[in-house]
Amino acid sequence: MKTVRIFALMCSLVLLAACGGASQEDAASVAKKIAEGQTLTQADYTTMVDYCAAFAQKADKIQKDINAEPNMSDAATKSTDAMASLAEEYQYVTVFGPMISSSTREEVGEENAKKIEEYASSIWFPAPQWSMSDPAGDIGDIVDMPASDTDSVIAAGDGVVVKE
């Protein structure tokens, strides 16, 4: 019975590793290409997107835990430590993030663009501006803004739409 459980655990770990996005070896290879200034392929972008997406999914869960705990509590400290450990585990996020966030849709390819748009809502995913959804195409309106005491206005505008 113990042998069956160990075998089942090993199978599940192999399955998780296969579904976990880009491997560390693939990520290291792409990071080396970036450091050497080589041209990146769409396969390289796939590695970077998958790697950053896996990080973002895990970081989002930890961030949710951090936000749910009172500041300076033991649970918040554990979650903060977990986030630091995750950042160490995903060491190439700092290399891949700027590459993804400054990429064009054409550079990453259509399949990667779809993945990027899927993860763009995560605060931990380095989404380029083109992947952000803004149905009106407007950044915002200039409106009257009350001061903190709400008796006066600290900024005013004529309601024109502000674009990038």
Sequence and secondary structure as in RCSB ss.txt:
>XXXX:A:sequence
MKTVRIFALMCSLVLLAACGGASQEDAASVAKKIAEGQTLTQADYTTMVDYCAAFAQKADKIQKDINAEPNMSDA
ATKSTDAMASLAEEYQYVTVFGPMISSSTREEVGEENAKKIEEYASSIWFPAPQWSMSDPAGDIGDIVDMPASDT
DSVIAAGDGVVVKE
>XXXX:A:secstr
 HHHHHHHHHHHHHHHHHHSSS HHHHHHHHHHHHTT    HHHHHHHHHHHHHHHHHHHHHHHHHHHS TT HH
HHHHHHHHHHHHHHTTTHHHHHHHHHT  HHHH HHHHHHHHHHTTSTTS   GGGS  TT   EE   EE TTS
SSEEE     EE  
